[in-house]
Amino acid sequence: MERKPGRPRALTVDAIAAAALDDGIATFSMPSVARRLGVAHSGLYRYVTDRDDLLVRALDQAFLSTTWPDTDQPWDDLLREIGMAVWRACGLHPGLDRASQMAPKPSPALLEKMDAWIAELHRQQFSMEDAAVAVEFIIAQALDSSSQMARLSRMDKSHVRREDIPVLEAYNNDEVWAGRGLYDRKVDIFLAGLSTRRTESV
């Protein structure tokens, strides 16, 4: 009697999310993740509801893979460090920036961290509303800038002429196209404006 093959390996939600990251967080499909794990496509649905559910779980893993700042530091340093942590996560997981923008809801793990950062900014003389906006803005700006730099890199590799893009005329080309682009300038401008909204009692 022929022996039936056993299950390739025990599945867990974490293993499936890790496979989605390995497959490409912005481009994975349920069938591609199943193939990577060596399991039947239908078997994934015992652990996740659908692709959107898996995407959010993969976002959690991606954001937890980076080092986040301690809250015990000046508010402007804290916001800068939050942005840098987002950049590091995007570097570890190409496509994370776009995937975060397409996700049906934010990463629960990231939201939990945001609560502590907002509370710290509030302790440092910002209203709760401004603190929440500041934290959300810095994360969104890092994700958007990371996505934009990836796009510019693709354009550069396809030999798009930089002089055909009007915004480049206002800046040094290397600053726009390399590293984090204009992200640091944007953050400087934002933090300068935000500093005027601090109050002695909130």
N, C-alpha and C positions, 0 to 999 in steps of 0.2 A: 504494500500500500504506500502510495507516494505521500511523503510528509509535506504538509502545507507550510509555506514560509511564515515565519513569525513576524510580528510587527518590527519595522526597522529600528525604532527606538521609542522610548516613552516620550510623549509630547507633553509640554506644559505651555501655558500662555507666554511665559518668558522666553522659552525656546522658539516659539513661533514669531514673537516680536523681534528676537535677535536675527532670525532668518530673513525677516522683512527688511531689516537694516542692511544685512549683508547683500540682499538682492537689489537694494537701492530704494531708499525710503520715499523718494518722489515718484518712482516708476514701478514699484512692485505690483504684482497681481496675485490674487489668491492661488491660481494654478502655478505661477512661478515659484511662490513660496512653498507650495506642496511638493513640487519637483525638487527643490533644494533640500527639503527635509526627507524626501524619499517616501512620502505618504500619499494616500488618496486625497484628492482635492476636497471631497466631501467630509473627510475626517477633521478638517480644520474647524468646521462649524460647530463642533462640540466644545470648542474653547473660545471662539470669538464669533460675534454675531455676523459681521460682514467686513468688507475692506475698510470702511470708515472706522469701525471699532478697532481693527488691527492697527490702522494708522495711528490712532491716538495712543495705543499701547506702545507702539514703536517710538513715538515722540517722547513718551515718558522715559524709555530706556536711553534714548539719545541725549536728552537733557540731563539725565542723572549721570551720564558718562563723563561729564566735564567737572571741573572744580569751580565751585561758586564762592563768592566772597563772604567773609564774616561780616556781620552787621555792625560790629563795633569799630566804626571809622567815620570820618566826616562824610556828610551827605553827598558831596560832589564826587569824592573818591569812590564811595559806594556805588553810585550810578555808573561811573566809568567802568568799574570792575564788573558790574553786572553785564554791561555791553560787551566787554572783553570775553567774559565767560560764554556768552552767546556765540561770538565769533569762533571760539575754540570748539564748541560743539558742532558748529557748521563745518569747521575744518575736518573734524573727525568723521563726519557723516555727510558727504556731498549730497546736496539736494534737500537737506534739512530745512534750509531757509524757505524754499518753495513749498515743501510739504507742510510746513507750519502754517503758511498762508492759505493753503487749500484745505486744511483740516476742518471737519465739521464743528470741532470745539477745541479749546486749548488743552495743553497737557496738564492733567491734574497735578502731577508732581511739580511742575513749574508754578502753577497757581498757588500751591501750598507755600513755596518759597517766597512768592510775591507778597503774601500776607505779612511775613516777617520784615521784608524790606520796606513796605508801606508803613508799618508800625514804627520802624526806626526813623524814617523821614518825618513822620508826624512828631516823634519825640524831639526832633531837631528843628522845630518851629515851622513846619509846613502844615497846612490844613490837610485833613484826610483826603479830601477831593484832589488837591494838588499833588499830594504824595502818590496817590493811585495813578493819576495821569502821568506823572514823571516816570514811574517804574514801567508802566505800559509803553510809554513813548520810547524809552531807551531800548527796550527789548524789540519793539516793532522796527525801530530805526536800524538796529544791528541786523535783524533778519532781512529787511528791505535792502540795505546796503550790501550785504553779503550776496544776495540774489543778483543785484545790479552788477557787482564786480564779476560774478561768474558769467553774466551775459556779456559784459565788455570783453572778457577774456575770449569768449567764443567768437565775438566779432573781430577781435584782433587776429585770432588764428585764421579767420576766413578772409583776412586782408581787406577789411573795410577801411576806407581812408578816414583817418581821424579828423581831418579838416572838413569832412562832410557832415560832422556832428556839431551844430552851432554852439552848444554849451561848452565845448572844449576850448573855444576861443577866449573864454574869460579866465582860464586857469592854465597853469603849467601842465603840459600833456602827461608827464610822468606821474604827477600827483593824482590826476584823474584816473589813469589806467592801471596803476600799480598798487599793491598792498590793499589797504582798506579804502582807497580812493578818497572821497571827500567826507567820509564818515566822521573823522575826528574834528574837522571844521564844523560840521553840523552839530556835533555834541557840544563843542565849545560855545557856539551861539545859543543853543538851547539852555545850557547851564547858566550862562550869563543872564539870560532873561528870567530863568527860574529863581535865581538868587534874590531878585527884587520882590519876590512874593513871600519871603519869610516874614514871620511876625513873632513878636515876643511872647504872645500867648495865643494858643489855638484851641 
